[in-house]
Amino acid sequence: MATDNLLGSTVRIRRGWHGGRTGKVIVFDRRTGSFSSYCVIKVQLDGSGEVVKISSDEDLEKLSVQPSGLAV
C-alpha cells in the first residue's frame, strides 16, 4: 500500500499472527533517507484493544469506514 500517512485510519492486517484482524492505526512514522530508512506502525485491534506493531504498510489494507445509520 503506497500511502503517505495512515494515522487514524481503519485497517485490516493482511499477514502474520494477527492476519485478518482489523483496528485503528495509532502510530505511523516513516522516514526515508539515502543512508537509512524505517517504518513504525502500531495498530490498536478492534475488540481486545491490544496494540500490535506492524513491520510494513504493505501488510495493511486500508478500509473505508461506513457512516453509522443514525436516525434523523
Secondary structure, 3 states (H helix, E strand, C coil): CCCCCCCCCEEEECCCCCCCCEEEEEEEEEEECCCCEEEEEEEEECCCCCEEEECCHHHEEECCCCCCCCCC
